[in-house]
Amino acid sequence: MSDWFEKAKQLRAQGLTYKQIGELLGKSEGWVRTKFYEERKKHSSGAKRQTASDKPLVEQLLEVLEKKHGQELTIGDVARRLEVSPRVLMAAAQDLIDDGYIIDVTDEYIKLDKVAPDEESTHELDWQGNQVIRFGVVSDTHLGSKWQQLGHLNTLYDIYEREGIVLVFHAGDLVEGVNMR
């Protein structure tokens, strides 16, 4: 196996994301993800997985989930369809979650949500006009899209934290929407 792959496997076992591994190895996240899956597929023990697609498993999983958008699919059915074990399927699902996709997983079912689950959140400030209120604003995150920029979003929130900003407003285009672009 390639030296970079051994290093990537060690970093992945430590819980690093493909993006973090790419930064450490001086490569892009997409390059690392693709090469990691190619290398793992090439050197996997036992019979090679034969599929109609040469796409990485995460892309195949995303296609299956998008075709059945919002529908709960059994983990066993999806694993059989992609010809992988449920454990490998769950690892691929976690990779998608790490990339910002909203995927609901239970003991038996998996489904892709394009929007965040409903959660009520109320923020109240006790402001008497005697202090300066600092807040952050973010917009156009387009979460759930392949064009989302989670790295930039995380950097922005790091800046807000460093500046002591605890109130952030989202001005719109939180998610990509259904069948956009």
N, C-alpha and C positions, 0 to 999 in steps of 0.2 A: 504494500500500500504506500501511497505517497506520504512524504513526511508532513506536508501541510494537513493531510487528512487525519493523521494520528493526532496532531496538535488540535485540529478542529474537533475531533471526537472527545479529547480530554476537556476542552473548553465547554463543549456542549454538555458533557456529564457534570460539569460544575454549575450548570444552569444558565450559561450565557446564551443570549439570543444570536441568531444569525447575523444581525446587524453588529452586535458587539464583537463577534468573532471576526467579521469583515474588517472592522476598524483595527483590531489587533494585528490582523494579517495583511493589512494594507489593500484590501479588496472590497468591492461593493457587496452589499447584502445579497443582492440577486445572484451575483457570481458565486458567492459562497454557498447559497442555498442550492443552486443548480448543480454545482460541482459536488457538493456533499451528497446529494441524492444519487447522482450518477456514480460516484465512487462507492457508495454503500450498496447500490444495486449491482455494480460490477463485482464486488467482493463479498456479497452476502453468502452466508453458509447455506447449504442445501440447494434445492432447485431454484433457478432464476425465475422470478415472477414475470410471466408473459402477459402483456396487456396489449390492447389495440392502440394504446397511446404511449408515446415516448415522453410524455410530459411528466414532470415531477409529481409525486403523490399528492402534495398539497394542492396543486392546480387541479388534479383530477377530482379530489374531494370537494374543492370549491365548486367545480362544475356540477357535480351531483347535487350538492346542497342548493345551488342557485336554481337548478331545474325544478326543484321541489320547494321553492322559497316559502318559508313559513310553515311548512308541513313537518311534523315529527316523523323521522325515519328511524327504524330500529338500527342500532349499532351493528348488530349481526348481519342484517341485510346489506348495509353499506359496505361493511368489511368484505363480505362475500363478493359483492359487485366489483370492488376494487382489488380483489384477490390478495388481501392482507389480513393479518390477525387483528382482532379488536384493539389490542395494545398498540400496534403500529398505527392504526386508524386514530386512536386517541392522541398519539404523539403528533400526528399531522394536524389534527384539530387544534391542539395546543399551539402549534406553529402559527396557524391562522389567527388564533386569539391574540398571540404575541404581536401579530401584524396589525391588530386593531379591528378584526372582524368580530362581530357579536354572534357568538355561537352558544346556544343553550345545550348543555349536555346533562343527561340524567343517567341513572344506572342502565337504562334500556334504550333511550332515545337520544337523537342528535338533530338539531335543526339550526338553520341560519336565520338570524333576524337582521333586517336592514336598519332597524331603528332601535334605539335603546329602550329597555323595558320601562314601563310607566313607574315613576317614583315621584312622590310629592316631596317638594323641598321648599321650605320657607326660610328666608333670611331676613332678619329684622335688625336694624341698627338703632341704637339709642343715641341719636345725634341731636344735640341742643344748639348747634351753630357755633360752638366754641372750639372746634378742632378741625383740622384738615383731614379729609377723607381721601385716601389714595385707593384707587382700584384699577384693575386691569381689564382690557377688552380683547377679545379674540373673535374671529369670524372665519367663515369659509373653510372649516376643517374638513368637510366632505368625508367624514368617517364612513368606512365601508366601501370606499372606492379604491381602485388600484392606484389612484393619483393622490391619495391622502399622504400627508407629510407628518407622520407621528414624531419623527426626529425633531422637526422644527417646533411642533407643539410642545414636546417635552422640554426643549430648550427654553421656550417662552415661559413655561411654568417654573422652570429652575430660576429664571431671572426674577419672576414675580416673588418667588420664595426668598431669594437673596435680598430683594428690596423690601421685604416685610409686607408685601401685598397679599392680603388674605381674601379679598373679594374680587372675583373675576366674572365678568358678564360675557355671555356668548351672543354676538350680534346677528347670527343667522347662518344658514347653510351648514348646520351641524352635521348632517348626514348627506350622502350623495343623492338619496332618493331612489325610487324604483324605476328601472329601465332608463336611466339617464345616460346620455352619450352612447 
